[in-house]
Amino acid sequence: MLLLTMELAVADDQLVIIQAVSNSKRTFAVRRGQIHGVINGQESLFTNNSASFSATAVEVSREFSVWEIKDKRGSIPFEKGDFVTVSRSIENIWTEIPKTHLLPPKELNFKPSSEWLVRGTYSFAMSESVSETESTRYTGRTGVQLEILYTNRFAINWEYGVGLRFDRENSRLQNDQIDIPTQRNLIVADLTYHFENFKRSDNNAYLGIGFGYGLSSTTVDESVATGKALIAPVVRLGYINRIAASYALLLEGSVEAVSASESFENTDTQQSNVVSSKISVGLRF
């Protein structure tokens, strides 16, 4: 019964990733091993959208296997990271290639990738409040921000990013005409959903959500209040213009909520809340 179960488990075609290819182009490795029903000497059919060939398992471990192309005159047409389908039905060689055309191209071509993102931002507060003060005292808050993130495209449409953010803002009091500068140094994280590329283009739109946490300081009449700041959340909508394979420009609009708890020395903590709209430009590379 165990052998029958293993046979049924591998009977259907499966999409696998080529883990490694030898320099001779005669052998390659995939993440399919004994737990998937692969045994030494097993013969299977491997196919992408342009080629199909049979190979024999020459080394099998628990989760991995090494395969050798059966045709002594041929060489492996795959590269490390390529997606291929594998089937135990060798007689289906003439039907396997057409099947790959039914798979979404993004499933065959996607490879995880990483980029650096540098983003500059101008922000304008839509609302601002400080505990124990009147909100009408504040006539406006503007600021600039710089973010540096490491991003990883871990799925076809999904990407995460982590990094640092530096804020410099200025708020003005209505009656006294006093400028109150605020600085923040934050650790930030983003989760982004990338929409499909526009037709005949490598450009795409995206939607993201971000969070941040770090240190905040506000200066009033040469006295400095310090504390912690939380950004929860930042909601982003943007556009990526792929200039070249190695870098791209982005344009983005966003809205965020910032909450800060600060205090002067030997005084009670004041809570400030700001909701801002932002426009950003950036470079991915």
C-alpha positions, -999 to 999 in steps of 0.1 A, spaced: 0 0 0 29 24 8 45 18 -26 11 23 -43 6 56 -25 41 68 -36 34 58 -72 1 78 -72 18 108 -56 42 112 -84 19 101 -113 8 137 -121 30 163 -137 47 186 -112 64 220 -116 99 220 -101 129 243 -99 164 233 -112 186 236 -81 220 230 -99 235 221 -133 269 205 -137 296 221 -158 293 192 -183 256 199 -188 250 162 -183 236 162 -148 213 184 -127 197 185 -93 161 191 -82 142 192 -49 125 158 -53 138 130 -32 128 98 -14 99 115 4 85 123 -31 88 87 -42 120 91 -63 143 60 -63 177 54 -79 174 44 -115 140 60 -120 134 75 -154 114 107 -158 106 133 -184 116 169 -179 101 197 -200 101 234 -204 85 255 -231 111 247 -257 126 213 -250 118 179 -235 141 150 -226 143 119 -204 167 116 -175 177 89 -150 180 94 -112 216 86 -103 217 99 -67 187 102 -44 186 117 -9 156 124 14 146 157 -3 169 160 -34 179 140 -64 206 142 -91 196 133 -127 216 124 -158 204 130 -193 197 97 -210 207 107 -245 246 106 -246 247 130 -275 226 157 -258 231 183 -231 208 199 -206 190 230 -220 181 243 -185 198 267 -161 198 269 -124 166 285 -112 145 275 -143 110 261 -138 104 228 -155 77 201 -154 85 166 -145 65 135 -154 71 97 -151 52 91 -183 80 89 -208 57 80 -236 41 115 -233 71 133 -247 51 146 -277 24 160 -255 45 175 -227 58 205 -247 23 218 -257 13 215 -220 39 240 -209 22 266 -231 -9 263 -210 10 274 -179 11 311 -170 45 324 -183 51 341 -150 52 307 -133 78 295 -157 100 326 -157 97 340 -121 129 340 -100 132 355 -65 152 388 -67 165 415 -44 170 453 -49 179 483 -29 154 511 -27 162 548 -20 131 570 -16 128 607 -10 95 621 3 77 654 8 49 653 34 20 676 44 0 671 75 -38 668 70 -44 668 107 -24 673 138 -31 671 175 -11 673 208 -25 662 241 -35 691 264 -33 717 236 -57 731 211 -54 717 176 -63 751 161 -29 764 174 -11 746 146 -13 762 112 5 734 93 32 708 93 55 699 64 85 677 61 109 657 41 119 621 45 147 598 33 143 560 33 168 533 24 154 498 22 165 463 12 137 446 -8 131 410 -17 106 399 -44 99 365 -28 68 356 -49 54 365 -83 35 395 -70 47 400 -35 77 418 -21 89 428 14 114 455 24 132 465 56 154 495 62 159 529 78 140 562 76 150 597 86 123 624 90 127 662 93 95 681 99 84 716 109 52 726 126 41 763 130 20 778 158 -8 802 147 -5 830 172 31 830 181 45 823 146 69 799 162 84 770 142 87 737 160 110 712 143 107 675 148 132 648 139 127 610 137 150 581 131 131 549 124 133 513 115 107 506 88 92 476 70 70 474 39 49 447 23 41 454 -14 18 438 -39 29 443 -75 2 444 -102 8 427 -136 32 446 -159 15 470 -184 11 455 -219 44 454 -238 62 470 -209 83 461 -178 66 489 -159 39 482 -133 18 497 -106 19 486 -70 0 488 -37 18 486 -3 15 489 34 43 499 57 51 503 94 78 520 114 91 525 149 120 546 164 132 577 182 116 611 180 126 646 192 109 680 191 125 713 199 104 742 215 122 774 226 156 756 227 141 729 249 141 693 235 114 667 241 124 632 233 105 599 230 93 572 207 74 573 175 52 547 158 40 548 122 10 526 117 3 523 89 16 538 57 -6 530 27 11 534 -6 1 535 -43 28 538 -68 42 533 -103 76 517 -113 92 527 -145 119 501 -154 146 522 -172 170 492 -175 174 457 -162 195 469 -132 175 500 -121 141 516 -121 125 549 -111 93 551 -90 66 577 -83 44 572 -53 16 588 -33 8 577 2 -10 584 34 3 577 69 -6 580 106 22 589 131 19 587 168 46 600 191 51 600 229 76 627 240 85 645 272 108 673 284 130 665 313 110 661 345 77 667 328 48 645 319 46 627 285 28 644 257 11 624 230 10 638 194 -9 623 165 -3 634 128 -20 622 97 -1 631 66 -3 628 28 30 623 10 45 622 -25 77 603 -31 102 597 -59 128 569 -57 154 547 -73 155 509 -73 187 492 -81 
